Amino acid sequence: MRDRYRNGLAVVDASLDVFRARPGLAILPLLSLVAVGSAYAAVGVAILHYGLLGAVFTNDLVRYGATFAGLAISSSVGVFFNAAVVHCASRQFDGEETSARDGLAAAWDARREIAKWSLVSATIGTLLYVAEDNVPGVGTLTRSILNLGWGLLTFFVVPVIVTDRTGSLRSELRRSGSAFARTWGESITAAFGIGLALLPVTLTGIGMLVVAYVSATGLTAYVLGALGGLLVVATLVVTQVLGMIVRTALYRYATDGERVGPLAELDPDRIFVDD
């Protein structure tokens, strides 16, 4: 088991080299953040305009509807731009020229599959919130565990949507679950490893924001706040790109046995050993 976790960290380190070769991919998750933020702002303005703010907290139907809308927005936008990164990563692994525009075009071609998965994800997420509020014995911990299970089962859904295009939700879910079962140790470690690798930068950015808000004044506060915000956003963007690069490479290995991208230079005798 320790070999699996060590392998996952090695994959994260190698994925940084892939990102350095194609830093322009960072524009895709940045656009995702802008799109999600804009959509949430529009929903918030609509809630205030129609006087629904109180109902969000007191009316279950409105609250669950707002929950579904929020989950659907974040899921659809996130999957769309992640699909663009996966497409670009796959082309780069194959030695082909690519760009963010190519990725966006590929994601647009898969828009129906993306929309279906986003609706399924939002529905399941909303049902878990409903169950937590209304079903005895289902609490926050249970919902968190179920959410985690769903997240692991759908870990490779975006690569499946982009590369396989089966058009079947059941088939895509089965392929994602099968790929995760094959590489579960490396997948989990890589996912956590990316966050841990960038944690110092994230904490630095948060610290600068706190200092700017609590103790700094004047121009110093604005500069610290701006730099802190940039660091936090940068880590979010890089984390998203690296995560999709790793998932794309792991999915290729799990399904075809190919060691591409961040896996290509790793020792084949030390990676993906079976327990």
C-alpha positions in Angstrom: 0.0 0.0 0.0 2.9 2.4 0.8 4.1 1.8 -2.8 0.8 3.0 -4.1 0.9 6.3 -2.1 4.6 6.9 -3.0 3.7 6.3 -6.7 0.9 8.9 -6.4 3.3 11.6 -5.2 5.7 10.8 -8.0 2.9 11.3 -10.5 2.1 14.7 -9.0 5.8 15.8 -9.3 5.9 14.6 -12.9 2.6 16.4 -13.8 4.3 19.7 -13.0 6.7 19.2 -15.9 3.7 18.6 -18.2 2.1 21.9 -17.0 5.3 23.8 -17.5 5.3 22.7 -21.1 1.7 24.0 -21.6 1.1 26.8 -19.1 -1.6 28.3 -21.3 -4.0 25.7 -20.0 -4.3 27.8 -16.9 -6.7 30.1 -18.7 -9.3 27.3 -18.7 -9.9 26.9 -15.0 -9.5 30.7 -14.7 -12.4 31.1 -17.1 -14.3 28.5 -15.0 -13.9 30.6 -11.9 -15.0 33.7 -13.7 -18.1 31.9 -15.2 -19.1 30.4 -11.9 -18.7 33.6 -10.1 -20.7 35.5 -12.7 -23.5 32.9 -12.6 -23.7 33.0 -8.9 -23.8 36.8 -8.9 -26.6 36.7 -11.4 -28.6 34.3 -9.3 -28.0 36.4 -6.2 -29.2 39.5 -8.0 -32.3 37.7 -9.1 -33.0 36.5 -5.6 -32.7 40.0 -4.2 -34.7 41.6 -7.0 -37.7 39.3 -6.5 -37.5 39.4 -2.7 -36.7 35.7 -2.3 -33.9 36.0 0.2 -36.1 35.3 3.2 -37.7 32.4 1.4 -34.3 30.8 0.8 -33.9 30.4 4.6 -37.6 29.7 5.5 -39.2 27.8 2.6 -37.8 24.3 2.0 -38.9 24.3 -1.6 -37.1 27.5 -2.4 -34.1 26.5 -0.4 -33.8 23.1 -2.2 -34.4 24.8 -5.5 -31.6 27.2 -4.8 -29.3 24.4 -3.8 -30.0 22.5 -7.0 -29.4 25.6 -9.1 -26.1 26.3 -7.3 -24.9 22.7 -7.7 -26.0 22.6 -11.4 -24.1 25.8 -12.2 -20.9 24.8 -10.5 -21.0 21.2 -11.8 -21.8 22.2 -15.5 -19.3 25.0 -15.7 -16.6 23.0 -13.8 -17.0 19.9 -16.0 -17.1 21.9 -19.2 -13.7 23.6 -18.6 -12.2 20.5 -17.1 -13.2 18.6 -20.2 -11.3 21.3 -22.2 -8.2 20.6 -20.1 -8.5 16.9 -20.5 -8.7 17.2 -24.3 -5.6 19.4 -24.5 -3.7 17.1 -22.1 -4.6 14.1 -24.3 -3.4 15.8 -27.4 -0.2 16.8 -25.8 0.4 13.3 -24.6 0.0 12.1 -28.2 2.6 14.7 -29.3 0.0 16.9 -31.1 -0.3 20.6 -31.1 -3.1 22.0 -29.1 -4.5 25.2 -27.5 -7.1 26.3 -25.1 -9.4 27.1 -28.1 -9.1 23.4 -29.2 -10.1 22.3 -25.7 -13.1 24.6 -25.6 -14.2 23.3 -29.0 -14.0 19.7 -27.8 -15.9 20.5 -24.6 -18.6 22.2 -26.7 -18.9 19.1 -28.8 -19.5 17.1 -25.6 -22.0 19.6 -24.2 -24.9 17.1 -24.1 -22.9 14.6 -22.1 -21.6 17.3 -19.8 -25.2 18.7 -19.3 -26.5 15.2 -18.5 -23.8 14.6 -15.9 -24.2 18.0 -14.4 -27.9 17.4 -13.9 -27.3 14.0 -12.4 -24.7 15.4 -10.0 -26.9 18.3 -9.0 -29.8 16.0 -8.4 -27.9 13.6 -6.3 -26.3 16.4 -4.3 -29.7 18.0 -3.7 -31.3 14.7 -2.7 -28.6 14.2 -0.1 -29.4 17.6 1.4 -33.1 16.7 1.5 -32.3 13.4 3.1 -30.1 15.1 5.7 -33.0 17.4 6.7 -35.9 14.9 6.5 -34.7 11.3 6.9 -34.0 10.1 10.5 -30.4 8.8 11.0 -29.0 10.8 8.0 -26.8 13.6 9.3 -24.0 15.7 8.0 -21.5 12.9 8.5 -23.6 10.4 6.5 -24.1 12.9 3.7 -20.4 13.7 3.6 -19.5 10.0 3.4 -22.0 9.5 0.6 -20.7 12.5 -1.2 -17.2 11.2 -0.9 -18.3 7.8 -2.3 -19.9 9.5 -5.2 -16.9 11.6 -5.8 -14.6 8.6 -5.9 -17.0 6.6 -8.2 -17.0 9.5 -10.7 -13.3 10.4 -10.3 -12.7 9.7 -14.0 -16.0 10.8 -15.5 -14.5 13.8 -17.3 -11.8 11.8 -19.1 -14.5 9.2 -19.9 -16.8 11.9 -21.4 -14.0 13.4 -23.5 -12.2 10.3 -24.7 -15.0 7.6 -24.9 -18.2 9.5 -25.8 -20.4 6.5 -25.1 -23.5 8.7 -24.6 -24.7 6.3 -21.9 -24.7 7.5 -18.3 -24.5 3.9 -17.0 -21.6 3.1 -19.3 -19.7 6.2 -18.3 -20.2 5.6 -14.6 -19.1 2.0 -15.0 -15.9 3.0 -16.9 -15.1 5.6 -14.3 -15.5 3.2 -11.4 -13.5 0.5 -13.1 -10.6 2.9 -13.8 -10.6 4.1 -10.2 -10.6 0.6 -8.9 -7.5 -0.1 -11.0 -5.6 2.9 -9.8 -7.3 3.9 -6.5 -4.1 4.3 -4.4 -2.4 6.5 -7.0 -5.5 8.4 -7.7 -6.2 9.3 -4.1 -2.6 10.1 -3.3 -2.3 12.3 -6.4 -5.4 14.2 -5.6 -4.3 14.9 -2.1 -0.7 15.4 -3.1 -1.5 18.2 -5.5 -3.2 20.1 -2.7 -0.4 19.4 -0.2 2.3 20.5 -2.7 0.6 23.9 -3.2 -0.6 24.3 0.4 2.3 26.6 1.4 1.5 29.0 -1.4 -2.2 28.9 -0.5 -1.5 29.6 3.2 0.7 32.5 2.2 -2.0 34.0 0.2 -4.6 33.6 2.9 -2.2 35.0 5.5 -1.7 38.1 3.3 -5.4 38.6 3.0 -5.9 38.3 6.8 -3.1 40.8 7.5 -4.5 43.2 4.9 -8.0 43.0 6.5 -6.9 43.0 10.2 -3.9 45.2 10.6 -2.7 46.8 7.4 -3.9 50.2 6.3 -3.8 52.4 3.3 -1.9 51.4 0.2 -0.2 48.5 2.1 -3.6 46.9 2.8 -4.6 47.1 -0.9 -1.2 45.7 -2.1 -1.3 42.8 0.4 -4.9 42.1 -0.4 -4.3 42.1 -4.1 -1.2 39.9 -3.9 -2.9 37.5 -1.4 -5.9 37.2 -3.7 -3.7 36.5 -6.7 -1.9 33.8 -4.9 -5.1 32.0 -3.8 -6.6 32.2 -7.3 -3.3 31.0 -8.8 -3.2 28.0 -6.6 -6.8 27.1 -7.4 -6.1 27.4 -11.1 -2.9 25.3 -11.0 -4.5 22.7 -8.7 -7.3 22.3 -11.2 -5.0 21.9 -14.2 -2.7 19.5 -12.5 -5.6 17.4 -11.3 -7.0 17.0 -14.8 -3.6 16.2 -16.2 -3.1 13.5 -13.7 -6.6 12.1 -14.1 -6.2 12.0 -17.9 -2.9 10.1 -17.6 -4.1 7.7 -15.0 -7.2 7.0 -17.1 -5.1 6.2 -20.1 -3.1 3.8 -18.1 -6.1 2.2 -16.4 -7.9 1.6 -19.7 -5.1 1.1 -22.3 -2.0 0.4 -20.3 -0.3 3.4 -21.8 2.2 5.4 -19.7 1.8 9.0 -21.0 2.4 12.5 -19.8 3.4 12.5 -16.1 3.6 8.7 -16.1 5.9 8.4 -19.1 9.2 9.0 -17.4 8.5 7.0 -14.3 10.1 3.6 -13.7 7.7 1.0 -15.0 9.0 -1.5 -12.4 8.1 0.8 -9.5 4.7 2.2 -10.6 1.3 0.6 -10.3 2.6 -2.4 -8.5 -0.3 -4.6 -7.3 -0.7 -5.3 -3.6 
